[in-house]
Amino acid sequence: MEAKKLYILDYHDLYLPYVKQINELKSFDSQTYASRSIFFLNKNNVLKPCAIELATEDPTPRGKRVFTPPKNNQRDWMWDLAKAHARTNDSGFHQLYSHWYEVLSPFQFLINVFMKLLKHKDLRIWASISLLKLISHLD
């Protein structure tokens, strides 16, 4: 820890509120997990995964499993699946949070055009409040 060679990629708290909702979907016949991963920075400056925790909404110890890499370069399918879940959480986070502006930019454009059409100050305030209410209901 003193050498700062351990890194944590923690999506546990971010994804856990949605795990139960996703797992209860009727059209979704597999399980999703919230992940927490620990990486070690080796002497070649490459991050190597040390452990991956996958958690469901179940608060008991049964709802959390920790996976570690296999010994002696053997094949371990559970480790491969844990890495796939961790990668999915990481790519989902990247797509949602890094590209959020692309989702909102059409709304911003339309609001700017709409506001330019309104000349009266009171109408602009009313339209702003109405549009904010509309956007808040999109969640």
MITI-167343 format. One line per field, with one value per atom (N, C-alpha, C): residue number from 0; residue in one letter; atom name; y, x, z. Coordinates in Angstrom, 3 decimals. Each point is the difference from the previous one (the first is absolute). Layout:
# residues N
nr = (NUM|...)
rest = (A|...)
atom = (CA|...)
c2 = (Y|...)
c1 = (X|...)
c3 = (Z|...)
# end
This chain:
# residues 139
nr = (0|0|0|1|1|1|2|2|2|3|3|3|4|4|4|5|5|5|6|6|6|7|7|7|8|8|8|9|9|9|10|10|10|11|11|11|12|12|12|13|13|13|14|14|14|15|15|15|16|16|16|17|17|17|18|18|18|19|19|19|20|20|20|21|21|21|22|22|22|23|23|23|24|24|24|25|25|25|26|26|26|27|27|27|28|28|28|29|29|29|30|30|30|31|31|31|32|32|32|33|33|33|34|34|34|35|35|35|36|36|36|37|37|37|38|38|38|39|39|39|40|40|40|41|41|41|42|42|42|43|43|43|44|44|44|45|45|45|46|46|46|47|47|47|48|48|48|49|49|49|50|50|50|51|51|51|52|52|52|53|53|53|54|54|54|55|55|55|56|56|56|57|57|57|58|58|58|59|59|59|60|60|60|61|61|61|62|62|62|63|63|63|64|64|64|65|65|65|66|66|66|67|67|67|68|68|68|69|69|69|70|70|70|71|71|71|72|72|72|73|73|73|74|74|74|75|75|75|76|76|76|77|77|77|78|78|78|79|79|79|80|80|80|81|81|81|82|82|82|83|83|83|84|84|84|85|85|85|86|86|86|87|87|87|88|88|88|89|89|89|90|90|90|91|91|91|92|92|92|93|93|93|94|94|94|95|95|95|96|96|96|97|97|97|98|98|98|99|99|99|100|100|100|101|101|101|102|102|102|103|103|103|104|104|104|105|105|105|106|106|106|107|107|107|108|108|108|109|109|109|110|110|110|111|111|111|112|112|112|113|113|113|114|114|114|115|115|115|116|116|116|117|117|117|118|118|118|119|119|119|120|120|120|121|121|121|122|122|122|123|123|123|124|124|124|125|125|125|126|126|126|127|127|127|128|128|128|129|129|129|130|130|130|131|131|131|132|132|132|133|133|133|134|134|134|135|135|135|136|136|136|137|137|137|138|138|138)
rest = (M|M|M|E|E|E|A|A|A|K|K|K|K|K|K|L|L|L|Y|Y|Y|I|I|I|L|L|L|D|D|D|Y|Y|Y|H|H|H|D|D|D|L|L|L|Y|Y|Y|L|L|L|P|P|P|Y|Y|Y|V|V|V|K|K|K|Q|Q|Q|I|I|I|N|N|N|E|E|E|L|L|L|K|K|K|S|S|S|F|F|F|D|D|D|S|S|S|Q|Q|Q|T|T|T|Y|Y|Y|A|A|A|S|S|S|R|R|R|S|S|S|I|I|I|F|F|F|F|F|F|L|L|L|N|N|N|K|K|K|N|N|N|N|N|N|V|V|V|L|L|L|K|K|K|P|P|P|C|C|C|A|A|A|I|I|I|E|E|E|L|L|L|A|A|A|T|T|T|E|E|E|D|D|D|P|P|P|T|T|T|P|P|P|R|R|R|G|G|G|K|K|K|R|R|R|V|V|V|F|F|F|T|T|T|P|P|P|P|P|P|K|K|K|N|N|N|N|N|N|Q|Q|Q|R|R|R|D|D|D|W|W|W|M|M|M|W|W|W|D|D|D|L|L|L|A|A|A|K|K|K|A|A|A|H|H|H|A|A|A|R|R|R|T|T|T|N|N|N|D|D|D|S|S|S|G|G|G|F|F|F|H|H|H|Q|Q|Q|L|L|L|Y|Y|Y|S|S|S|H|H|H|W|W|W|Y|Y|Y|E|E|E|V|V|V|L|L|L|S|S|S|P|P|P|F|F|F|Q|Q|Q|F|F|F|L|L|L|I|I|I|N|N|N|V|V|V|F|F|F|M|M|M|K|K|K|L|L|L|L|L|L|K|K|K|H|H|H|K|K|K|D|D|D|L|L|L|R|R|R|I|I|I|W|W|W|A|A|A|S|S|S|I|I|I|S|S|S|L|L|L|L|L|L|K|K|K|L|L|L|I|I|I|S|S|S|H|H|H|L|L|L|D|D|D)
atom = (N|CA|C|N|CA|C|N|CA|C|N|CA|C|N|CA|C|N|CA|C|N|CA|C|N|CA|C|N|CA|C|N|CA|C|N|CA|C|N|CA|C|N|CA|C|N|CA|C|N|CA|C|N|CA|C|N|CA|C|N|CA|C|N|CA|C|N|CA|C|N|CA|C|N|CA|C|N|CA|C|N|CA|C|N|CA|C|N|CA|C|N|CA|C|N|CA|C|N|CA|C|N|CA|C|N|CA|C|N|CA|C|N|CA|C|N|CA|C|N|CA|C|N|CA|C|N|CA|C|N|CA|C|N|CA|C|N|CA|C|N|CA|C|N|CA|C|N|CA|C|N|CA|C|N|CA|C|N|CA|C|N|CA|C|N|CA|C|N|CA|C|N|CA|C|N|CA|C|N|CA|C|N|CA|C|N|CA|C|N|CA|C|N|CA|C|N|CA|C|N|CA|C|N|CA|C|N|CA|C|N|CA|C|N|CA|C|N|CA|C|N|CA|C|N|CA|C|N|CA|C|N|CA|C|N|CA|C|N|CA|C|N|CA|C|N|CA|C|N|CA|C|N|CA|C|N|CA|C|N|CA|C|N|CA|C|N|CA|C|N|CA|C|N|CA|C|N|CA|C|N|CA|C|N|CA|C|N|CA|C|N|CA|C|N|CA|C|N|CA|C|N|CA|C|N|CA|C|N|CA|C|N|CA|C|N|CA|C|N|CA|C|N|CA|C|N|CA|C|N|CA|C|N|CA|C|N|CA|C|N|CA|C|N|CA|C|N|CA|C|N|CA|C|N|CA|C|N|CA|C|N|CA|C|N|CA|C|N|CA|C|N|CA|C|N|CA|C|N|CA|C|N|CA|C|N|CA|C|N|CA|C|N|CA|C|N|CA|C|N|CA|C|N|CA|C|N|CA|C|N|CA|C|N|CA|C|N|CA|C|N|CA|C|N|CA|C|N|CA|C|N|CA|C|N|CA|C|N|CA|C|N|CA|C|N|CA|C|N|CA|C|N|CA|C|N|CA|C|N|CA|C|N|CA|C|N|CA|C|N|CA|C|N|CA|C|N|CA|C|N|CA|C|N|CA|C)
c2 = (-1.191|1.191|1.261|-0.043|1.169|0.348|-0.998|0.234|0.454|0.062|0.437|-0.848|-1.305|-0.903|-0.735|0.242|-0.595|1.046|-0.383|0.896|-0.698|0.754|-0.555|0.665|-0.819|0.469|-0.419|0.956|-0.314|0.531|-0.919|0.345|-0.576|-0.512|-0.669|0.928|1.143|0.911|0.665|0.151|0.636|-0.916|-1.270|-0.928|-0.720|-0.170|-0.830|0.426|1.297|0.351|-0.495|-0.255|-0.406|-1.504|-0.717|-1.435|-0.755|0.303|-0.689|0.263|1.246|0.330|-0.735|-0.077|-0.684|-1.494|-0.581|-1.445|-0.438|0.924|-0.345|0.124|0.483|0.128|-1.378|-0.118|-1.284|-0.377|0.984|-0.279|-0.226|0.097|-0.103|-1.286|-1.044|-1.310|-0.298|1.008|-0.229|0.964|-0.072|0.754|1.114|1.149|1.075|0.268|0.565|0.206|1.389|0.486|1.201|-0.474|0.632|-0.511|0.958|-0.618|0.725|-0.792|0.672|-0.698|0.613|-0.852|0.451|-0.379|0.980|-0.214|0.287|-0.699|0.197|0.522|1.072|0.557|-0.714|-0.806|-0.768|0.849|-0.600|0.766|0.475|-0.575|0.444|1.062|0.529|1.006|-0.505|-1.253|-0.605|-0.338|0.408|-0.335|-1.431|-0.811|-1.397|-0.157|-0.608|-0.176|-1.012|0.362|-0.885|-0.675|0.736|-0.539|0.795|-0.685|0.628|-0.454|0.972|-0.311|0.296|-0.968|0.181|-0.096|0.977|0.049|0.151|-0.614|0.189|0.802|0.179|0.777|-0.775|-1.275|-0.845|0.452|0.444|0.525|-1.085|-1.258|-1.070|-0.263|-0.735|-0.322|-0.767|-0.654|-0.721|0.954|1.266|0.981|0.606|-0.342|0.524|-1.147|0.024|-1.015|0.694|-0.492|0.539|-1.047|0.443|-0.880|0.475|-0.957|0.300|-0.718|0.478|-0.654|-1.422|-0.873|-1.386|-0.101|-1.022|-0.248|-0.781|0.155|-0.761|0.112|1.145|0.258|-1.020|-0.577|-0.912|0.804|-0.659|0.656|-0.073|1.136|0.050|0.809|-0.683|0.658|0.978|-0.274|0.930|1.327|-0.084|1.213|0.782|-0.710|0.656|0.681|-0.640|0.613|1.213|-0.080|1.142|1.183|-0.265|1.075|0.587|-0.841|0.499|0.915|-0.374|0.863|1.327|-0.049|1.226|0.898|-0.592|0.789|0.617|-0.736|0.530|1.204|-0.093|1.145|1.195|-0.260|1.082|0.662|-0.789|0.591|0.710|-0.540|0.668|1.348|0.053|1.266|0.999|-0.469|0.888|0.546|-0.872|0.437|1.000|-0.261|0.869|1.341|-0.024|1.226|0.786|-0.660|0.725|0.600|-0.604|0.462|0.603|0.398|0.538|1.275|0.793|1.252|-0.265|-1.128|-0.328|-0.285|-0.490|-0.256|1.315|0.904|1.248|1.110|-0.110|1.096|0.309|-0.972|0.383|0.817|-0.344|0.772|1.417|0.124|1.321|0.844|-0.590|0.717|0.474|-0.894|0.362|1.081|-0.060|1.019|1.359|0.018|1.269|0.584|-0.843|0.482|0.509|-0.760|0.376|1.324|0.185|1.225|1.218|-0.182|1.117|0.441|-0.943|0.343|0.805|-0.193|0.720|1.345|1.045|1.340|0.543|-0.370|0.564|-0.724|0.759|-0.558|-1.014|0.297|-0.919|-1.305|0.067|-1.218|-0.872|0.641|-0.761|-0.739|0.655|-0.644|-1.166|0.229|-1.059|-1.177|0.284|-1.065|-0.762|0.693|-0.672|-0.967|0.444|-0.863|-1.199|0.228|-1.096|-1.018|0.473|-0.923|-0.784|0.628|-0.722|-1.080|0.301|-1.007|-1.159|0.307|-1.045|-0.890|0.608|-0.771|-0.839|0.520|-0.767|-1.223|0.009|-1.145|-1.058|0.275|-0.981|-1.112|0.208|-1.040|-1.136)
c1 = (0.826|-0.826|0.875|1.119|0.866|0.582|0.243|0.589|-1.048|-1.269|-1.104|-0.101|-0.008|-0.097|-1.330|-0.894|-1.327|-1.020|-0.863|-1.043|-1.346|-1.022|-1.349|-0.911|-0.737|-1.026|-1.332|-0.709|-1.160|-1.285|-0.795|-1.317|-1.105|0.368|-0.949|-1.143|0.327|-1.030|-0.780|0.642|-0.657|-1.052|0.319|-0.891|-0.993|0.333|-0.829|-1.468|-0.342|-1.427|-0.789|0.675|-0.686|0.041|0.829|0.167|-1.308|-0.722|-1.257|-1.014|-0.109|-0.950|0.337|1.277|0.404|-0.246|0.336|-0.159|-1.457|-0.927|-1.421|-0.698|0.692|-0.605|-0.370|-1.197|-0.463|0.728|0.374|0.659|1.499|0.498|1.436|0.232|0.492|0.094|1.388|0.806|1.285|0.149|1.102|0.222|1.002|-0.208|0.984|0.530|1.186|0.677|0.614|0.208|0.805|1.414|0.984|1.365|0.921|1.002|1.091|1.260|0.994|1.212|1.238|0.986|1.286|1.083|0.844|1.072|1.347|1.034|1.367|0.826|0.755|0.880|1.343|0.313|1.246|1.194|1.181|1.219|0.042|-0.818|-0.080|-1.078|-0.537|-1.082|-1.258|-0.331|-1.227|-0.886|-1.260|-0.939|-0.488|0.224|-0.452|-1.111|-1.130|-1.080|0.390|-0.260|0.293|-1.257|-1.109|-1.256|-1.163|-1.125|-1.230|-1.122|-0.717|-1.172|-1.242|-0.899|-1.283|-1.092|-0.900|-1.035|-1.377|-0.980|-1.405|-0.653|-1.299|-0.709|-0.188|0.318|-0.130|1.014|-0.452|0.929|0.800|-0.369|0.726|1.325|0.905|1.280|-0.180|-1.157|-0.274|-0.134|-0.332|-0.177|1.287|1.123|1.298|0.977|0.686|1.022|1.265|1.124|1.303|0.724|0.521|0.720|1.443|0.917|1.418|0.535|1.105|0.540|0.453|-0.072|0.426|1.511|0.413|1.427|0.585|1.272|0.759|-0.578|-0.556|-0.541|-1.047|-0.718|-1.084|-1.214|-0.911|-1.220|-1.061|-0.598|-1.060|-1.157|-1.079|-1.133|-0.717|-0.012|-0.635|0.771|1.315|0.820|-0.260|-0.102|-0.279|-1.369|-0.993|-1.329|0.002|0.747|0.103|0.659|1.038|0.634|-0.965|-0.822|-0.970|-1.024|-0.478|-0.944|0.659|1.243|0.703|0.217|0.342|0.186|-1.315|-1.084|-1.310|-0.365|0.222|-0.270|0.867|1.260|0.910|-0.411|-0.341|-0.391|-1.350|-0.924|-1.282|0.172|0.862|0.285|0.603|0.954|0.650|-1.013|-0.836|-0.961|-0.994|-0.493|-1.019|0.565|1.075|0.504|0.932|0.718|0.904|-0.725|-1.097|-0.705|-1.362|-0.201|-1.293|-0.351|1.010|-0.259|-0.611|0.315|-0.576|-1.492|-0.427|-1.422|-0.744|0.612|-0.674|0.139|0.943|0.220|-1.206|-0.808|-1.196|-0.990|-0.146|-0.890|0.529|1.307|0.591|-0.206|0.173|-0.201|-1.442|-0.949|-1.409|-0.400|0.531|-0.294|0.520|1.218|0.553|-0.831|-0.430|-0.831|-1.330|-0.610|-1.296|0.095|1.068|0.159|0.204|0.656|0.190|-1.316|-0.932|-1.305|-0.855|0.259|-0.771|0.650|-0.752|0.547|-0.269|-1.136|-0.396|0.712|0.466|0.757|-0.824|-1.282|-0.840|-0.229|-0.139|-0.178|1.251|1.164|1.251|0.102|-0.351|0.048|-0.983|-1.228|-1.009|0.448|0.562|0.455|1.164|0.898|1.138|-0.480|-0.937|-0.529|-0.726|-0.781|-0.736|0.947|1.047|0.963|0.763|0.357|0.680|-0.899|-1.276|-0.945|-0.097|-0.049|-0.079|1.216|1.191|1.237|0.107|-0.441|0.076|-0.909|-1.053|-0.898|0.536|1.082|0.578|0.708|0.322|0.666|-0.956)
c3 = (0.000|0.000|0.000|0.701|0.080|-1.367|-0.837|-1.321|-1.015|0.404|-0.863|-1.268|0.193|-1.132|-0.055|0.956|-0.029|-0.414|-0.932|-0.499|0.112|0.349|0.150|-1.017|-0.714|-0.932|0.606|0.589|0.830|-0.625|-0.583|-0.525|0.877|1.156|0.878|0.408|0.594|0.501|-1.133|-1.135|-1.133|-0.635|-0.173|-0.699|0.905|1.276|0.875|0.073|0.007|0.038|-1.220|-1.115|-1.231|-0.245|0.739|-0.224|0.206|1.060|0.280|-1.110|-0.448|-1.067|-1.294|-0.336|-1.229|0.112|1.148|0.170|0.057|0.311|0.053|-1.357|-1.017|-1.325|-0.553|-0.534|-0.530|-1.289|-0.794|-1.278|0.155|1.204|0.268|0.773|-0.664|0.645|0.578|0.231|0.642|1.175|0.666|1.234|-0.252|0.608|-0.051|1.399|0.079|1.277|0.060|1.202|0.232|0.302|-0.601|0.137|0.743|0.606|0.651|-0.339|-0.595|-0.449|0.637|0.289|0.541|-0.999|-0.338|-0.964|0.655|-0.499|0.461|-1.169|0.235|-1.019|0.082|-1.030|0.052|-0.448|-0.016|-0.308|-1.450|-0.881|-1.393|-0.202|1.104|-0.024|-0.693|0.256|-0.514|1.191|-0.081|1.073|-0.172|1.012|0.001|1.026|-0.377|0.978|1.078|1.247|1.147|0.516|-0.008|0.526|-0.580|-0.169|-0.470|0.919|0.552|0.818|-0.832|-0.080|-0.661|1.050|0.011|1.034|-0.632|0.629|-0.354|1.116|-0.100|1.015|1.304|0.006|1.191|1.060|1.204|1.007|0.733|-0.167|0.687|-0.716|0.639|-0.656|-1.314|-0.164|-1.238|-1.194|0.282|-1.060|-0.511|0.627|-0.427|-0.197|-1.133|-0.267|-0.459|0.456|-0.385|-0.836|-1.143|-0.915|-0.111|-0.061|-0.158|-1.232|-0.566|-1.193|0.301|-0.993|0.223|0.179|0.698|0.223|-1.180|-0.240|-1.005|-1.409|-0.341|-1.338|-0.456|0.934|-0.360|-0.432|-0.712|-0.475|1.098|0.322|1.003|-0.582|-0.341|-0.663|0.920|1.286|0.929|0.060|-0.049|-0.029|-1.290|-1.113|-1.282|0.015|0.590|0.093|0.933|1.090|0.915|-0.712|-0.794|-0.760|-1.021|-0.614|-0.974|0.665|1.181|0.728|0.390|0.462|0.389|-1.223|-1.135|-1.230|-0.461|0.154|-0.385|0.857|1.299|0.878|-0.370|-0.308|-0.358|-1.319|-1.001|-1.284|0.107|0.795|0.207|0.677|0.996|0.674|-0.985|-0.782|-0.981|-1.005|-0.544|-1.008|0.576|1.184|0.581|0.452|0.754|0.598|-0.918|-0.863|-0.888|-1.196|-0.411|-1.193|0.324|1.253|0.414|-0.759|-0.338|-0.728|-1.366|-0.615|-1.306|0.107|1.141|0.212|0.224|0.734|0.357|-1.041|-0.921|-0.940|-0.884|-0.472|-0.763|0.830|1.282|0.872|0.186|0.188|0.173|-1.258|-1.160|-1.264|-0.123|0.287|-0.115|1.011|1.181|1.012|-0.454|-0.548|-0.477|-1.142|-0.932|-1.111|0.528|0.914|0.556|0.761|0.745|0.782|-0.898|-1.125|-0.922|-0.619|-0.124|-0.564|0.975|1.273|1.016|0.292|-0.153|0.198|1.408|0.572|1.295|1.140|1.010|1.121|0.803|0.271|0.771|-0.742|-1.319|-0.786|0.049|-0.012|0.081|1.337|1.080|1.320|0.052|-0.480|0.001|-0.863|-1.166|-0.901|0.615|0.664|0.649|1.064|0.824|1.062|-0.600|-1.041|-0.654|-0.612|-0.660|-0.609|1.058|1.104|1.079|0.590|0.145|0.499|-0.977|-1.296|-1.021|0.025|0.063|0.015|1.265|1.134|1.252|-0.037|-0.807|-0.114|-0.946|-0.720|-0.914|0.738|1.270|0.781|0.192)
# end
